[in-house]
Amino acid sequence: MSDPAKEQTILVREARPADVEAIADIGRRSFTWAFGHLYQEAGLARYLEATYAVGKIAGSLSKPANLYLVAEVEGAVRGFLKLKVAQPGAAWQVQKLYIDPDLIQRGLGGQLMRAGEARMLEGGAGSAWLVVYTGNARAIRFYTDLGYEVTGPVFHDFEELRVEFKRMERRYGPAPTARP
Ligand SMILES: CC(C)(COP(=O)(O)OP(=O)(O)OC[C@H]1O[C@@H](n2cnc3c(N)ncnc32)[C@H](O)[C@@H]1OP(=O)(O)O)[C@@H](O)C(=O)NCCC(=O)NCCS
């Protein structure tokens, strides 16, 4: 059962350029919290610098193919979701979902995913897919509860590591038919 003392209002909205530092900070801290133990220190530092440099996030945010949503608690950004936008009927990718480690299991991830799903349905997505690290039982359960199913293994190289992931997918139905 949830603890009412921990209930806080969560606001989900599209990210703005002013959010890039918060997104970079949460990405670094949440990734380290979840996956840091898999890396050597130098390899982790290189990965974080390559992926979460503020300039890199700013560039990524400005691309029309990327949709970033953020979750705010008490006026501060504490989690983000990055979607890869696709044409109507095609598959959107749930590419990144990171919550501030201090606010895990308070509903931020679920609210971001529900808002993301609403955006995907508005955009006519045929399905949504993602890859999740095989050892990330928390996230696999989280996505399974949201209706995602495992469709196969995927392998990625990160620094010195070859890592096995699961590909997961959620189908939304047939592609919309063309209007007469
Ligand atoms: C996976 C992740 C995104 C989930 O986000 P989250 O904000 O913790 O998710 P939620 O709080 O919405 O839901 C998680 C659980 O908390 C429960 N919960 C939600 N609100 C709650 C509340 N107010 N009080 C208590 N529990 C609550 C949910 O029922 C859910 O239960 P479950 O673990 O039994 O499925 C998050 O753990 C995370 O950022 N992990 C590190 C990065 C990562 O692994 N990202 C995914 C890479 S693919």
The ligand as a MOL file (V3000), in Angstrom:
LIG
                    3D

  0  0  0     0  0            999 V3000
M  V30 BEGIN CTAB
M  V30 COUNTS 48 50 0 0 0
M  V30 BEGIN ATOM
M  V30 1 C 11.9990 1.5960 -13.9420 0
M  V30 2 C 11.6060 2.9970 -13.4430 0
M  V30 3 C 11.5910 3.9440 -14.6120 0
M  V30 4 C 10.2080 2.9100 -12.8240 0
M  V30 5 O 9.8400 4.2360 -12.4180 0
M  V30 6 P 9.0780 4.5100 -11.0360 0
M  V30 7 O 8.8130 5.9550 -10.9450 0
M  V30 8 O 9.8170 3.8900 -9.9100 0
M  V30 9 O 7.7230 3.7090 -11.3390 0
M  V30 10 P 6.3410 3.8370 -10.5400 0
M  V30 11 O 6.5640 4.4390 -9.2090 0
M  V30 12 O 5.3290 4.4690 -11.4280 0
M  V30 13 O 5.9410 2.3140 -10.4150 0
M  V30 14 C 6.8730 1.4050 -9.7980 0
M  V30 15 C 6.2040 0.6610 -8.6610 0
M  V30 16 O 5.8610 1.5600 -7.6160 0
M  V30 17 C 4.4790 1.3950 -7.2830 0
M  V30 18 N 3.9900 2.7280 -6.8710 0
M  V30 19 C 3.5740 3.7170 -7.6800 0
M  V30 20 N 3.2040 4.7930 -6.9500 0
M  V30 21 C 3.4210 4.4600 -5.6630 0
M  V30 22 C 3.2370 5.1650 -4.4290 0
M  V30 23 N 2.7570 6.4000 -4.3800 0
M  V30 24 N 3.6010 4.5250 -3.2930 0
M  V30 25 C 4.0870 3.2670 -3.3340 0
M  V30 26 N 4.2820 2.5480 -4.4610 0
M  V30 27 C 3.9320 3.1450 -5.6050 0
M  V30 28 C 3.8480 0.9060 -8.5440 0
M  V30 29 O 2.6430 0.1760 -8.2840 0
M  V30 30 C 4.9140 -0.0160 -9.0790 0
M  V30 31 O 4.8530 -1.2610 -8.4000 0
M  V30 32 P 5.6930 -2.5560 -8.8670 0
M  V30 33 O 7.1400 -2.2490 -8.6110 0
M  V30 34 O 5.1620 -3.6340 -8.0370 0
M  V30 35 O 5.4240 -2.6990 -10.3600 0
M  V30 36 C 12.5680 3.4690 -12.3380 0
M  V30 37 O 12.7500 2.4550 -11.3980 0
M  V30 38 C 13.9200 3.9490 -12.8340 0
M  V30 39 O 14.1130 5.0910 -13.2150 0
M  V30 40 N 14.9280 3.0330 -12.7640 0
M  V30 41 C 16.3030 3.3580 -13.1160 0
M  V30 42 C 16.4640 3.5800 -14.5980 0
M  V30 43 C 15.8680 2.4610 -15.3920 0
M  V30 44 O 16.0060 1.2880 -15.0720 0
M  V30 45 N 15.1800 2.8580 -16.4740 0
M  V30 46 C 14.5740 1.9460 -17.3940 0
M  V30 47 C 15.6050 1.5850 -18.4040 0
M  V30 48 S 14.8730 0.5510 -19.6500 0
M  V30 END ATOM
M  V30 BEGIN BOND
M  V30 1 1 1 2
M  V30 2 1 2 3
M  V30 3 1 2 4
M  V30 4 1 2 36
M  V30 5 1 4 5
M  V30 6 1 5 6
M  V30 7 2 6 7
M  V30 8 1 6 8
M  V30 9 1 6 9
M  V30 10 1 9 10
M  V30 11 2 10 11
M  V30 12 1 10 12
M  V30 13 1 10 13
M  V30 14 1 13 14
M  V30 15 1 14 15
M  V30 16 1 15 16
M  V30 17 1 15 30
M  V30 18 1 16 17
M  V30 19 1 17 18
M  V30 20 1 17 28
M  V30 21 1 18 19
M  V30 22 1 18 27
M  V30 23 2 19 20
M  V30 24 1 20 21
M  V30 25 1 21 22
M  V30 26 2 21 27
M  V30 27 1 22 23
M  V30 28 2 22 24
M  V30 29 1 24 25
M  V30 30 2 25 26
M  V30 31 1 26 27
M  V30 32 1 28 29
M  V30 33 1 28 30
M  V30 34 1 30 31
M  V30 35 1 31 32
M  V30 36 2 32 33
M  V30 37 1 32 34
M  V30 38 1 32 35
M  V30 39 1 36 37
M  V30 40 1 36 38
M  V30 41 2 38 39
M  V30 42 1 38 40
M  V30 43 1 40 41
M  V30 44 1 41 42
M  V30 45 1 42 43
M  V30 46 2 43 44
M  V30 47 1 43 45
M  V30 48 1 45 46
M  V30 49 1 46 47
M  V30 50 1 47 48
M  V30 END BOND
M  V30 END CTAB
M  END
